Amino acid sequence: MRIIAGILFVGALIAIYIWAYLNNKKTPLPKGCENLKADCDGCKLVSCSLHPDHGKKKEEI
């Protein structure tokens, strides 16, 4: 009985997580937060998604 209760509990946690994740993706961005790209040139991590060169091809850099 305890094993079934544990499985149901974990299943409920997973279901709540999926529900919250999907509802969060449906939520529109607040006004003024549509494009929050930082004008970043402080670090040299090109793999960072905020780096200005992120997404450019090597030929363009």
Secondary structure, 3 states (H helix, E strand, C coil): CHHHHHHHHHHHHHHHHHHHHHHHHHCCCCCCCCCCCCCCCCCCCCCCCCCCCCCCCCCCC
